[in-house]
Amino acid sequence: MLRQPMLIASALVMVLAISAACSPAIARSPLAGTQWRLIELDGRAPIPTGEPLTLRFDEGDQAGGNSGCNIYGGSYRATSTALTFGALASTQRACLEPALNDQEMAFYQALGAVVSYELVGGQLVLTDAAGAARLRFARV
């Protein structure tokens, strides 16, 4: 009499173990939990703003940082080499200098054009569809 419930329990444990082994693992982004400081935007060093331009990848699917005059954030998706950003939102403070406004707009445009990344010598290089390095960051 005790044998039948034990067989059923054993079979249930085996089914659960097999289904857990067959379930796809949720892939963690290779960039998750990292933080970066901009060192190059479209081939030029950024204009100093008092605060470094930054990019942070959270453990989930959110990225954000400081764009010089504003704080920004949004979603991202990364695989081993591909990287795309969703719509980015930012605070709406005006930069005091026109050159800083231009730099901030170029920064957002470059982020929007990113399709891939490469980690090279401790740097994060973000490239567009044409293969041009748009942004280069140093790890913080």
The first five atom37 places (N, CA, C, CB, O) and aatype in JSON, in Angstrom:
{
  "aatype": [12, 10, 1, 5, 14, 12, 10, 9, 0, 15, 0, 10, 19, 12, 19, 10, 0, 9, 15, 0, 0, 4, 15, 14, 0, 9, 0, 1, 15, 14, 10, 0, 7, 16, 5, 17, 1, 10, 9, 6, 10, 3, 7, 1, 0, 14, 9, 14, 16, 7, 6, 14, 10, 16, 10, 1, 13, 3, 6, 7, 3, 5, 0, 7, 7, 2, 15, 7, 4, 2, 9, 18, 7, 7, 15, 18, 1, 0, 16, 15, 16, 0, 10, 16, 13, 7, 0, 10, 0, 15, 16, 5, 1, 0, 4, 10, 6, 14, 0, 10, 2, 3, 5, 6, 12, 0, 13, 18, 5, 0, 10, 7, 0, 19, 19, 15, 18, 6, 10, 19, 7, 7, 5, 10, 19, 10, 16, 3, 0, 0, 7, 0, 0, 1, 10, 1, 13, 0, 1, 19],
  "atom_mask": [
    [1, 1, 1, 1, 1],
    [1, 1, 1, 1, 1],
    [1, 1, 1, 1, 1],
    [1, 1, 1, 1, 1],
    [1, 1, 1, 1, 1],
    [1, 1, 1, 1, 1],
    [1, 1, 1, 1, 1],
    [1, 1, 1, 1, 1],
    [1, 1, 1, 1, 1],
    [1, 1, 1, 1, 1],
    [1, 1, 1, 1, 1],
    [1, 1, 1, 1, 1],
    [1, 1, 1, 1, 1],
    [1, 1, 1, 1, 1],
    [1, 1, 1, 1, 1],
    [1, 1, 1, 1, 1],
    [1, 1, 1, 1, 1],
    [1, 1, 1, 1, 1],
    [1, 1, 1, 1, 1],
    [1, 1, 1, 1, 1],
    [1, 1, 1, 1, 1],
    [1, 1, 1, 1, 1],
    [1, 1, 1, 1, 1],
    [1, 1, 1, 1, 1],
    [1, 1, 1, 1, 1],
    [1, 1, 1, 1, 1],
    [1, 1, 1, 1, 1],
    [1, 1, 1, 1, 1],
    [1, 1, 1, 1, 1],
    [1, 1, 1, 1, 1],
    [1, 1, 1, 1, 1],
    [1, 1, 1, 1, 1],
    [1, 1, 1, 0, 1],
    [1, 1, 1, 1, 1],
    [1, 1, 1, 1, 1],
    [1, 1, 1, 1, 1],
    [1, 1, 1, 1, 1],
    [1, 1, 1, 1, 1],
    [1, 1, 1, 1, 1],
    [1, 1, 1, 1, 1],
    [1, 1, 1, 1, 1],
    [1, 1, 1, 1, 1],
    [1, 1, 1, 0, 1],
    [1, 1, 1, 1, 1],
    [1, 1, 1, 1, 1],
    [1, 1, 1, 1, 1],
    [1, 1, 1, 1, 1],
    [1, 1, 1, 1, 1],
    [1, 1, 1, 1, 1],
    [1, 1, 1, 0, 1],
    [1, 1, 1, 1, 1],
    [1, 1, 1, 1, 1],
    [1, 1, 1, 1, 1],
    [1, 1, 1, 1, 1],
    [1, 1, 1, 1, 1],
    [1, 1, 1, 1, 1],
    [1, 1, 1, 1, 1],
    [1, 1, 1, 1, 1],
    [1, 1, 1, 1, 1],
    [1, 1, 1, 0, 1],
    [1, 1, 1, 1, 1],
    [1, 1, 1, 1, 1],
    [1, 1, 1, 1, 1],
    [1, 1, 1, 0, 1],
    [1, 1, 1, 0, 1],
    [1, 1, 1, 1, 1],
    [1, 1, 1, 1, 1],
    [1, 1, 1, 0, 1],
    [1, 1, 1, 1, 1],
    [1, 1, 1, 1, 1],
    [1, 1, 1, 1, 1],
    [1, 1, 1, 1, 1],
    [1, 1, 1, 0, 1],
    [1, 1, 1, 0, 1],
    [1, 1, 1, 1, 1],
    [1, 1, 1, 1, 1],
    [1, 1, 1, 1, 1],
    [1, 1, 1, 1, 1],
    [1, 1, 1, 1, 1],
    [1, 1, 1, 1, 1],
    [1, 1, 1, 1, 1],
    [1, 1, 1, 1, 1],
    [1, 1, 1, 1, 1],
    [1, 1, 1, 1, 1],
    [1, 1, 1, 1, 1],
    [1, 1, 1, 0, 1],
    [1, 1, 1, 1, 1],
    [1, 1, 1, 1, 1],
    [1, 1, 1, 1, 1],
    [1, 1, 1, 1, 1],
    [1, 1, 1, 1, 1],
    [1, 1, 1, 1, 1],
    [1, 1, 1, 1, 1],
    [1, 1, 1, 1, 1],
    [1, 1, 1, 1, 1],
    [1, 1, 1, 1, 1],
    [1, 1, 1, 1, 1],
    [1, 1, 1, 1, 1],
    [1, 1, 1, 1, 1],
    [1, 1, 1, 1, 1],
    [1, 1, 1, 1, 1],
    [1, 1, 1, 1, 1],
    [1, 1, 1, 1, 1],
    [1, 1, 1, 1, 1],
    [1, 1, 1, 1, 1],
    [1, 1, 1, 1, 1],
    [1, 1, 1, 1, 1],
    [1, 1, 1, 1, 1],
    [1, 1, 1, 1, 1],
    [1, 1, 1, 1, 1],
    [1, 1, 1, 1, 1],
    [1, 1, 1, 0, 1],
    [1, 1, 1, 1, 1],
    [1, 1, 1, 1, 1],
    [1, 1, 1, 1, 1],
    [1, 1, 1, 1, 1],
    [1, 1, 1, 1, 1],
    [1, 1, 1, 1, 1],
    [1, 1, 1, 1, 1],
    [1, 1, 1, 1, 1],
    [1, 1, 1, 0, 1],
    [1, 1, 1, 0, 1],
    [1, 1, 1, 1, 1],
    [1, 1, 1, 1, 1],
    [1, 1, 1, 1, 1],
    [1, 1, 1, 1, 1],
    [1, 1, 1, 1, 1],
    [1, 1, 1, 1, 1],
    [1, 1, 1, 1, 1],
    [1, 1, 1, 1, 1],
    [1, 1, 1, 0, 1],
    [1, 1, 1, 1, 1],
    [1, 1, 1, 1, 1],
    [1, 1, 1, 1, 1],
    [1, 1, 1, 1, 1],
    [1, 1, 1, 1, 1],
    [1, 1, 1, 1, 1],
    [1, 1, 1, 1, 1],
    [1, 1, 1, 1, 1],
    [1, 1, 1, 1, 1]
  ],
  "atom_positions": [
    [[0.82, -1.18, 0.0], [0.0, 0.0, 0.0], [0.87, 1.26, 0.0], [-0.93, -0.01, 1.19], [0.54, 2.23, -0.67]],
    [[1.96, 1.24, 0.74], [2.86, 2.38, 0.81], [3.7, 2.5, -0.46], [3.78, 2.25, 2.02], [4.24, 3.57, -0.76]],
    [[3.78, 1.43, -1.18], [4.63, 1.4, -2.36], [4.08, 2.29, -3.48], [4.8, -0.02, -2.85], [4.86, 2.95, -4.16]],
    [[2.77, 2.31, -3.69], [2.18, 3.09, -4.77], [2.4, 4.6, -4.59], [0.69, 2.79, -4.87], [2.79, 5.26, -5.55]],
    [[2.16, 5.19, -3.4], [2.43, 6.62, -3.23], [3.91, 6.96, -3.43], [1.97, 7.08, -1.84], [4.24, 8.03, -3.94]],
    [[4.8, 6.06, -3.03], [6.24, 6.29, -3.21], [6.59, 6.3, -4.69], [7.07, 5.21, -2.48], [7.4, 7.12, -5.13]],
    [[5.99, 5.39, -5.47], [6.25, 5.37, -6.91], [5.74, 6.64, -7.58], [5.6, 4.13, -7.54], [6.41, 7.2, -8.45]],
    [[4.57, 7.09, -7.18], [4.0, 8.31, -7.75], [4.88, 9.51, -7.39], [2.55, 8.53, -7.26], [5.16, 10.35, -8.25]],
    [[5.3, 9.6, -6.14], [6.15, 10.71, -5.71], [7.48, 10.69, -6.45], [6.39, 10.64, -4.19], [7.97, 11.74, -6.87]],
    [[8.07, 9.51, -6.61], [9.34, 9.4, -7.34], [9.17, 9.81, -8.8], [9.87, 7.96, -7.26], [10.03, 10.5, -9.35]],
    [[8.09, 9.39, -9.42], [7.84, 9.76, -10.81], [7.65, 11.27, -10.95], [6.59, 9.02, -11.35], [8.14, 11.87, -11.9]],
    [[6.96, 11.87, -10.01], [6.75, 13.32, -10.03], [8.07, 14.07, -9.89], [5.78, 13.73, -8.92], [8.31, 15.05, -10.6]],
    [[8.91, 13.62, -9.0], [10.23, 14.25, -8.82], [11.04, 14.14, -10.1], [10.99, 13.6, -7.65], [11.7, 15.11, -10.49]],
    [[11.02, 13.0, -10.76], [11.77, 12.81, -12.0], [11.24, 13.72, -13.11], [11.72, 11.35, -12.45], [12.02, 14.31, -13.85]],
    [[9.92, 13.84, -13.23], [9.33, 14.7, -14.25], [9.73, 16.16, -14.01], [7.78, 14.57, -14.26], [10.09, 16.87, -14.95]],
    [[9.68, 16.6, -12.76], [10.06, 17.97, -12.44], [11.54, 18.21, -12.72], [9.75, 18.28, -10.98], [11.91, 19.27, -13.23]],
    [[12.38, 17.26, -12.4], [13.82, 17.4, -12.64], [14.12, 17.48, -14.13], [14.59, 16.23, -12.01], [14.94, 18.3, -14.56]],
    [[13.46, 16.65, -14.92], [13.68, 16.67, -16.37], [13.18, 17.97, -16.97], [12.98, 15.46, -17.04], [13.85, 18.56, -17.82]],
    [[12.01, 18.44, -16.54], [11.48, 19.69, -17.11], [12.34, 20.88, -16.71], [10.03, 19.91, -16.66], [12.49, 21.81, -17.5]],
    [[12.9, 20.87, -15.52], [13.78, 21.96, -15.1], [15.06, 21.96, -15.91], [14.11, 21.85, -13.6], [15.58, 23.02, -16.27]],
    [[15.58, 20.79, -16.21], [16.81, 20.68, -17.01], [16.58, 21.12, -18.45], [17.34, 19.26, -16.97], [17.51, 21.59, -19.1]],
    [[15.37, 20.96, -18.95], [15.06, 21.32, -20.34], [14.63, 22.76, -20.49], [13.99, 20.41, -20.87], [14.57, 23.26, -21.61]],
    [[14.32, 23.45, -19.41], [13.88, 24.84, -19.49], [15.05, 25.72, -19.91], [13.29, 25.32, -18.15], [16.16, 25.57, -19.4]],
    [[14.79, 26.66, -20.83], [15.88, 27.55, -21.22], [16.25, 28.47, -20.07], [15.49, 28.38, -22.46], [15.37, 29.0, -19.38]],
    [[17.53, 28.67, -19.86], [17.99, 29.55, -18.8], [17.81, 31.0, -19.26], [19.47, 29.26, -18.43], [17.99, 31.31, -20.43]],
    [[17.46, 31.85, -18.33], [17.35, 33.26, -18.65], [18.77, 33.81, -18.75], [16.5, 34.05, -17.58], [19.54, 33.77, -17.79]],
    [[19.1, 34.3, -19.92], [20.46, 34.78, -20.17], [20.67, 36.13, -19.51], [20.74, 34.86, -21.68], [19.85, 37.04, -19.65]],
    [[21.76, 36.26, -18.8], [22.15, 37.52, -18.18], [22.97, 38.29, -19.19], [22.95, 37.28, -16.85], [23.86, 37.73, -19.84]],
    [[22.69, 39.56, -19.32], [23.44, 40.39, -20.26], [24.91, 40.41, -19.86], [22.87, 41.82, -20.3], [25.23, 40.54, -18.68]],
    [[25.82, 40.29, -20.83], [27.25, 40.36, -20.52], [27.66, 41.72, -19.95], [28.07, 40.07, -21.77], [28.7, 41.83, -19.3]],
    [[26.86, 42.75, -20.18], [27.18, 44.09, -19.69], [26.52, 44.41, -18.35], [26.76, 45.12, -20.71], [26.81, 45.44, -17.75]],
    [[25.63, 43.54, -17.89], [24.87, 43.8, -16.66], [25.8, 44.06, -15.48], [23.94, 42.63, -16.34], [26.77, 43.34, -15.26]],
    [[25.47, 45.1, -14.73], [26.23, 45.43, -13.53], [27.51, 46.21, -13.79], [0.0, 0.0, 0.0], [28.33, 46.35, -12.89]],
    [[27.7, 46.71, -15.01], [28.92, 47.47, -15.31], [28.61, 48.96, -15.42], [29.57, 46.97, -16.62], [27.47, 49.36, -15.68]],
    [[29.65, 49.77, -15.22], [29.51, 51.22, -15.31], [30.71, 51.77, -16.07], [29.41, 51.86, -13.89], [31.84, 51.3, -15.9]],
    [[30.46, 52.78, -16.93], [31.46, 53.28, -17.86], [31.47, 54.8, -17.9], [31.21, 52.72, -19.26], [30.46, 55.46, -17.63]],
    [[32.65, 55.36, -18.26], [32.83, 56.81, -18.42], [33.24, 57.07, -19.86], [33.91, 57.37, -17.42], [34.15, 56.43, -20.38]],
    [[32.56, 58.02, -20.52], [32.83, 58.32, -21.92], [34.22, 58.93, -22.09], [31.76, 59.28, -22.47], [34.59, 59.87, -21.4]],
    [[34.99, 58.37, -23.04], [36.3, 58.94, -23.35], [36.39, 59.39, -24.81], [37.39, 57.92, -23.06], [37.33, 60.09, -25.19]],
    [[35.41, 58.99, -25.63], [35.42, 59.4, -27.03], [34.01, 59.35, -27.61], [36.37, 58.49, -27.85], [33.29, 58.37, -27.43]],
    [[33.63, 60.42, -28.3], [32.33, 60.53, -28.96], [32.59, 60.88, -30.41], [31.4, 61.6, -28.26], [33.08, 61.97, -30.72]],
    [[32.25, 59.97, -31.31], [32.48, 60.17, -32.74], [33.92, 60.6, -33.03], [31.51, 61.21, -33.29], [34.16, 61.51, -33.83]],
    [[34.87, 59.93, -32.38], [36.29, 60.16, -32.66], [36.93, 61.3, -31.91], [0.0, 0.0, 0.0], [38.12, 61.57, -32.11]],
    [[36.18, 61.99, -31.05], [36.74, 63.13, -30.31], [36.53, 62.95, -28.81], [36.11, 64.45, -30.79], [35.55, 62.34, -28.38]],
    [[37.45, 63.5, -28.04], [37.29, 63.51, -26.59], [36.11, 64.41, -26.23], [38.6, 63.99, -25.87], [35.91, 65.45, -26.87]],
    [[35.33, 64.04, -25.22], [34.19, 64.88, -24.85], [34.64, 66.2, -24.22], [33.28, 64.13, -23.87], [35.71, 66.28, -23.62]],
    [[33.81, 67.22, -24.38], [34.05, 68.51, -23.73], [33.82, 68.3, -22.23], [33.12, 69.65, -24.31], [32.78, 67.75, -21.85]],
    [[34.75, 68.72, -21.37], [34.53, 68.56, -19.93], [33.29, 69.34, -19.48], [35.77, 69.05, -19.14], [33.08, 70.49, -19.87]],
    [[32.47, 68.69, -18.67], [31.22, 69.31, -18.2], [31.17, 69.46, -16.69], [30.04, 68.49, -18.66], [30.16, 69.94, -16.16]],
    [[32.19, 69.08, -15.99], [32.15, 69.06, -14.53], [31.76, 67.69, -14.02], [0.0, 0.0, 0.0], [32.28, 67.23, -13.01]],
    [[30.84, 67.04, -14.71], [30.44, 65.66, -14.43], [30.8, 64.82, -15.65], [28.9, 65.56, -14.1], [30.51, 65.24, -16.77]],
    [[31.41, 63.67, -15.47], [31.72, 62.85, -16.64], [30.44, 62.29, -17.27], [32.66, 61.69, -16.26], [29.45, 62.03, -16.57]],
    [[30.46, 62.11, -18.57], [29.36, 61.45, -19.27], [29.5, 59.97, -18.98], [29.37, 61.76, -20.82], [30.58, 59.4, -19.16]],
    [[28.43, 59.34, -18.55], [28.52, 57.95, -18.1], [27.44, 57.08, -18.73], [28.41, 57.89, -16.58], [26.45, 57.57, -19.28]],
    [[27.67, 55.79, -18.62], [26.71, 54.77, -19.06], [26.78, 53.62, -18.06], [27.02, 54.27, -20.52], [27.85, 53.07, -17.81]],
    [[25.63, 53.27, -17.5], [25.54, 52.2, -16.5], [24.53, 51.16, -16.99], [25.11, 52.77, -15.09], [23.45, 51.51, -17.45]],
    [[24.91, 49.9, -16.9], [24.01, 48.8, -17.25], [23.58, 48.11, -15.97], [24.7, 47.79, -18.24], [24.41, 47.54, -15.26]],
    [[22.29, 48.17, -15.66], [21.79, 47.54, -14.45], [21.69, 46.03, -14.64], [20.42, 48.12, -14.06], [21.85, 45.53, -15.76]],
    [[21.42, 45.32, -13.56], [21.3, 43.86, -13.6], [20.12, 43.41, -14.45], [21.18, 43.3, -12.2], [20.14, 42.32, -15.01]],
    [[19.09, 44.23, -14.53], [17.93, 43.89, -15.36], [18.16, 44.31, -16.79], [0.0, 0.0, 0.0], [19.19, 44.01, -17.38]],
    [[17.18, 45.02, -17.34], [17.29, 45.47, -18.73], [17.32, 46.98, -18.84], [16.14, 44.91, -19.56], [16.93, 47.54, -19.86]],
    [[17.77, 47.66, -17.79], [17.79, 49.12, -17.78], [19.23, 49.65, -17.85], [17.1, 49.64, -16.52], [20.15, 49.09, -17.25]],
    [[19.38, 50.74, -18.59], [20.66, 51.42, -18.71], [20.41, 52.9, -18.45], [21.33, 51.19, -20.12], [19.28, 53.37, -18.58]],
    [[21.44, 53.62, -18.1], [21.29, 55.05, -17.88], [22.61, 55.67, -17.47], [0.0, 0.0, 0.0], [23.64, 55.0, -17.43]],
    [[22.55, 56.94, -17.16], [23.76, 57.63, -16.73], [23.61, 59.13, -16.8], [0.0, 0.0, 0.0], [22.5, 59.67, -16.76]],
    [[24.76, 59.8, -16.91], [24.82, 61.24, -17.01], [25.24, 61.61, -18.42], [25.81, 61.84, -15.96], [26.23, 61.09, -18.93]],
    [[24.48, 62.49, -19.06], [24.78, 62.88, -20.45], [25.45, 64.25, -20.54], [23.52, 62.88, -21.28], [25.51, 64.84, -21.61]],
    [[25.94, 64.74, -19.43], [26.62, 66.03, -19.41], [25.81, 67.06, -18.66], [0.0, 0.0, 0.0], [26.28, 67.61, -17.66]],
    [[24.61, 67.34, -19.14], [23.73, 68.31, -18.49], [22.51, 67.64, -17.86], [23.29, 69.36, -19.49], [21.84, 68.25, -17.02]],
    [[22.23, 66.43, -18.25], [21.02, 65.73, -17.8], [21.33, 64.3, -17.4], [19.96, 65.76, -18.9], [22.39, 63.75, -17.71]],
    [[20.37, 63.72, -16.72], [20.4, 62.31, -16.36], [19.45, 61.6, -17.33], [19.99, 62.07, -14.84], [18.36, 62.11, -17.61]],
    [[19.85, 60.43, -17.83], [19.01, 59.72, -18.8], [18.87, 58.26, -18.39], [19.6, 59.82, -20.22], [19.62, 57.76, -17.55]],
    [[17.92, 57.58, -18.99], [17.74, 56.16, -18.74], [16.77, 55.56, -19.73], [0.0, 0.0, 0.0], [16.0, 56.26, -20.38]],
    [[16.81, 54.25, -19.82], [15.91, 53.51, -20.7], [16.3, 52.05, -20.71], [0.0, 0.0, 0.0], [17.15, 51.61, -19.95]],
    [[15.66, 51.3, -21.59], [15.93, 49.87, -21.66], [17.05, 49.58, -22.64], [14.66, 49.11, -22.06], [17.37, 50.39, -23.51]],
    [[17.64, 48.42, -22.49], [18.64, 47.95, -23.44], [18.52, 46.45, -23.59], [20.07, 48.34, -22.98], [17.93, 45.76, -22.76]],
    [[19.09, 45.95, -24.68], [19.15, 44.51, -24.92], [20.56, 44.22, -25.43], [18.05, 44.02, -25.94], [21.02, 44.84, -26.38]],
    [[21.22, 43.26, -24.79], [22.59, 42.91, -25.19], [22.74, 41.4, -25.27], [23.61, 43.49, -24.21], [22.2, 40.66, -24.44]],
    [[23.48, 40.97, -26.28], [23.91, 39.58, -26.39], [25.43, 39.61, -26.29], [23.41, 38.89, -27.74], [26.0, 40.55, -25.74]],
    [[26.09, 38.59, -26.81], [27.55, 38.57, -26.71], [28.22, 39.68, -27.52], [28.07, 37.23, -27.16], [29.33, 40.09, -27.17]],
    [[27.58, 40.17, -28.58], [28.16, 41.27, -29.37], [27.14, 42.33, -29.77], [28.82, 40.73, -30.61], [27.52, 43.47, -30.05]],
    [[25.86, 41.99, -29.81], [24.83, 42.95, -30.23], [24.37, 43.78, -29.04], [23.63, 42.21, -30.86], [24.31, 43.3, -27.91]],
    [[24.04, 45.03, -29.32], [23.54, 45.94, -28.28], [22.6, 46.94, -28.92], [24.71, 46.66, -27.55], [22.94, 47.58, -29.91]],
    [[21.42, 47.08, -28.34], [20.48, 48.11, -28.77], [19.86, 48.75, -27.54], [19.39, 47.52, -29.71], [19.71, 48.12, -26.5]],
    [[19.5, 50.01, -27.7], [18.84, 50.75, -26.64], [17.4, 51.02, -27.06], [19.58, 52.07, -26.32], [17.12, 51.29, -28.22]],
    [[16.49, 50.93, -26.09], [15.11, 51.35, -26.33], [15.04, 52.86, -26.26], [0.0, 0.0, 0.0], [16.07, 53.54, -26.22]],
    [[13.83, 53.39, -26.24], [13.65, 54.84, -26.12], [14.26, 55.31, -24.8], [12.15, 55.23, -26.2], [14.02, 54.73, -23.75]],
    [[15.06, 56.36, -24.88], [15.69, 56.92, -23.69], [14.92, 58.15, -23.23], [17.17, 57.27, -23.97], [14.5, 58.97, -24.04]],
    [[14.75, 58.28, -21.93], [14.13, 59.46, -21.33], [15.21, 60.21, -20.56], [12.92, 59.07, -20.4], [16.16, 59.6, -20.07]],
    [[15.06, 61.52, -20.45], [16.06, 62.28, -19.69], [15.39, 63.44, -18.98], [17.18, 62.79, -20.62], [14.27, 63.84, -19.31]],
    [[16.11, 63.97, -18.0], [15.67, 65.22, -17.39], [15.79, 66.3, -18.46], [16.51, 65.57, -16.11], [16.39, 66.06, -19.5]],
    [[15.23, 67.46, -18.22], [15.15, 68.49, -19.26], [15.9, 69.77, -18.89], [13.71, 68.82, -19.54], [15.46, 70.86, -19.24]],
    [[17.02, 69.64, -18.2], [17.81, 70.83, -17.89], [18.54, 71.3, -19.14], [18.81, 70.55, -16.74], [19.04, 70.48, -19.91]],
    [[18.6, 72.59, -19.32], [19.34, 73.14, -20.46], [20.81, 73.25, -20.1], [18.76, 74.52, -20.88], [21.16, 73.61, -18.98]],
    [[21.66, 72.95, -21.06], [23.09, 73.16, -20.88], [23.36, 74.66, -20.98], [23.93, 72.36, -21.95], [22.71, 75.35, -21.76]],
    [[24.3, 75.16, -20.19], [24.59, 76.59, -20.2], [25.35, 77.03, -21.44], [25.39, 76.96, -18.97], [25.24, 78.19, -21.85]],
    [[26.09, 76.14, -22.05], [26.87, 76.47, -23.24], [26.31, 75.73, -24.45], [28.37, 76.12, -23.03], [25.99, 74.54, -24.35]],
    [[26.18, 76.41, -25.6], [25.68, 75.75, -26.8], [26.5, 74.52, -27.2], [25.67, 76.73, -27.95], [25.93, 73.53, -27.67]],
    [[27.81, 74.56, -27.0], [28.65, 73.4, -27.36], [28.29, 72.18, -26.53], [30.14, 73.74, -27.17], [28.36, 71.05, -27.02]],
    [[27.91, 72.39, -25.27], [27.5, 71.27, -24.42], [26.15, 70.72, -24.86], [27.45, 71.7, -22.95], [25.93, 69.51, -24.81]],
    [[25.24, 71.61, -25.28], [23.96, 71.14, -25.84], [24.2, 70.27, -27.06], [23.06, 72.34, -26.21], [23.6, 69.2, -27.19]],
    [[25.08, 70.74, -27.95], [25.4, 69.98, -29.16], [26.01, 68.62, -28.81], [26.35, 70.77, -30.05], [25.67, 67.61, -29.42]],
    [[26.9, 68.62, -27.83], [27.54, 67.36, -27.41], [26.5, 66.39, -26.85], [28.63, 67.63, -26.37], [26.53, 65.2, -27.16]],
    [[25.6, 66.9, -26.03], [24.59, 66.03, -25.44], [23.68, 65.44, -26.52], [23.75, 66.81, -24.42], [23.34, 64.25, -26.45]],
    [[23.29, 66.24, -27.5], [22.46, 65.73, -28.59], [23.22, 64.68, -29.4], [21.99, 66.89, -29.5], [22.65, 63.66, -29.79]],
    [[24.5, 64.92, -29.66], [25.32, 63.95, -30.4], [25.46, 62.65, -29.6], [26.72, 64.54, -30.7], [25.46, 61.57, -30.18]],
    [[25.56, 62.76, -28.29], [25.66, 61.59, -27.41], [24.39, 60.75, -27.53], [25.88, 62.03, -25.93], [24.47, 59.53, -27.71]],
    [[23.22, 61.39, -27.43], [21.96, 60.65, -27.55], [21.79, 60.04, -28.94], [20.77, 61.57, -27.24], [21.33, 58.91, -29.08]],
    [[22.17, 60.79, -29.97], [22.07, 60.26, -31.34], [22.98, 59.05, -31.52], [22.43, 61.35, -32.36], [22.59, 58.07, -32.16]],
    [[24.18, 59.12, -30.97], [25.11, 58.0, -31.08], [24.57, 56.77, -30.36], [26.49, 58.38, -30.52], [24.64, 55.66, -30.89]],
    [[24.02, 56.96, -29.15], [23.44, 55.82, -28.43], [22.3, 55.19, -29.24], [22.92, 56.27, -27.05], [22.17, 53.97, -29.27]],
    [[21.49, 56.02, -29.88], [20.38, 55.52, -30.68], [20.82, 54.75, -31.91], [0.0, 0.0, 0.0], [20.06, 53.92, -32.43]],
    [[22.03, 55.0, -32.39], [22.53, 54.34, -33.6], [23.29, 53.05, -33.3], [23.44, 55.28, -34.35], [23.64, 52.32, -34.23]],
    [[23.54, 52.77, -32.04], [24.35, 51.6, -31.66], [23.64, 50.3, -32.02], [24.67, 51.64, -30.15], [22.45, 50.14, -31.76]],
    [[24.41, 49.37, -32.62], [23.89, 48.03, -32.9], [24.8, 46.93, -32.36], [23.71, 47.85, -34.4], [24.39, 45.78, -32.26]],
    [[26.04, 47.3, -32.0], [26.94, 46.27, -31.48], [27.97, 46.9, -30.55], [27.65, 45.52, -32.63], [28.12, 48.12, -30.49]],
    [[28.67, 46.04, -29.83], [29.71, 46.51, -28.92], [30.87, 45.54, -28.93], [29.16, 46.68, -27.49], [30.76, 44.39, -29.37]],
    [[31.99, 46.03, -28.43], [33.18, 45.2, -28.28], [33.92, 45.68, -27.04], [34.09, 45.27, -29.56], [34.03, 46.88, -26.79]],
    [[34.43, 44.74, -26.28], [35.27, 45.06, -25.13], [36.72, 44.91, -25.59], [34.96, 44.13, -23.9], [37.16, 43.81, -25.94]],
    [[37.46, 46.02, -25.57], [38.83, 46.04, -26.08], [39.72, 46.7, -25.04], [38.92, 46.78, -27.44], [39.59, 47.89, -24.77]],
    [[40.63, 45.94, -24.46], [41.59, 46.51, -23.53], [40.97, 47.3, -22.4], [0.0, 0.0, 0.0], [41.46, 48.39, -22.07]],
    [[39.93, 46.79, -21.79], [39.28, 47.49, -20.69], [38.36, 48.62, -21.12], [0.0, 0.0, 0.0], [37.85, 49.36, -20.28]],
    [[38.14, 48.75, -22.42], [37.25, 49.78, -22.93], [36.03, 49.14, -23.58], [37.98, 50.69, -23.94], [36.09, 48.02, -24.1]],
    [[34.93, 49.87, -23.55], [33.69, 49.47, -24.21], [33.54, 50.34, -25.45], [32.45, 49.6, -23.25], [33.44, 51.56, -25.35]],
    [[33.53, 49.7, -26.62], [33.4, 50.43, -27.88], [32.03, 50.1, -28.48], [34.56, 50.05, -28.88], [31.72, 48.93, -28.72]],
    [[31.22, 51.13, -28.7], [29.88, 50.97, -29.26], [29.9, 51.4, -30.72], [28.83, 51.78, -28.45], [30.34, 52.5, -31.05]],
    [[29.41, 50.52, -31.6], [29.47, 50.78, -33.04], [28.07, 50.82, -33.65], [30.31, 49.72, -33.73], [27.12, 50.25, -33.12]],
    [[27.99, 51.52, -34.79], [26.72, 51.61, -35.52], [26.65, 50.56, -36.61], [26.54, 53.02, -36.12], [27.55, 49.73, -36.74]],
    [[25.58, 50.59, -37.4], [25.36, 49.57, -38.43], [26.44, 49.58, -39.51], [24.01, 49.76, -39.07], [26.68, 48.56, -40.15]],
    [[27.08, 50.72, -39.72], [28.15, 50.81, -40.72], [29.49, 50.33, -40.16], [28.29, 52.24, -41.22], [30.49, 50.29, -40.88]],
    [[29.52, 49.98, -38.88], [30.75, 49.52, -38.25], [31.61, 50.64, -37.68], [0.0, 0.0, 0.0], [32.73, 50.39, -37.24]],
    [[31.09, 51.87, -37.68], [31.84, 53.0, -37.15], [31.76, 53.02, -35.62], [31.31, 54.34, -37.73], [30.68, 52.83, -35.05]],
    [[32.89, 53.23, -34.98], [32.93, 53.36, -33.52], [32.35, 54.72, -33.16], [34.39, 53.19, -32.96], [32.98, 55.75, -33.41]],
    [[31.17, 54.73, -32.56], [30.5, 55.99, -32.22], [30.85, 56.46, -30.83], [29.0, 55.85, -32.35], [31.01, 57.66, -30.59]],
    [[30.98, 55.52, -29.89], [31.24, 55.86, -28.49], [32.3, 54.91, -27.94], [29.95, 55.79, -27.64], [32.31, 53.72, -28.23]],
    [[33.19, 55.47, -27.14], [34.22, 54.67, -26.48], [34.21, 55.05, -25.0], [35.65, 54.89, -27.13], [34.27, 56.23, -24.65]],
    [[34.13, 54.04, -24.15], [34.05, 54.26, -22.71], [35.17, 53.52, -22.0], [32.68, 53.79, -22.17], [35.65, 52.48, -22.47]],
    [[35.6, 54.06, -20.85], [36.52, 53.38, -19.94], [35.7, 52.88, -18.76], [37.69, 54.33, -19.47], [34.76, 53.54, -18.32]],
    [[36.06, 51.71, -18.26], [35.32, 51.14, -17.13], [35.58, 51.96, -15.86], [35.73, 49.66, -16.9], [36.71, 52.38, -15.6]],
    [[34.53, 52.16, -15.1], [34.62, 52.92, -13.85], [34.84, 51.94, -12.72], [33.35, 53.78, -13.59], [34.95, 52.35, -11.56]]
  ]
}
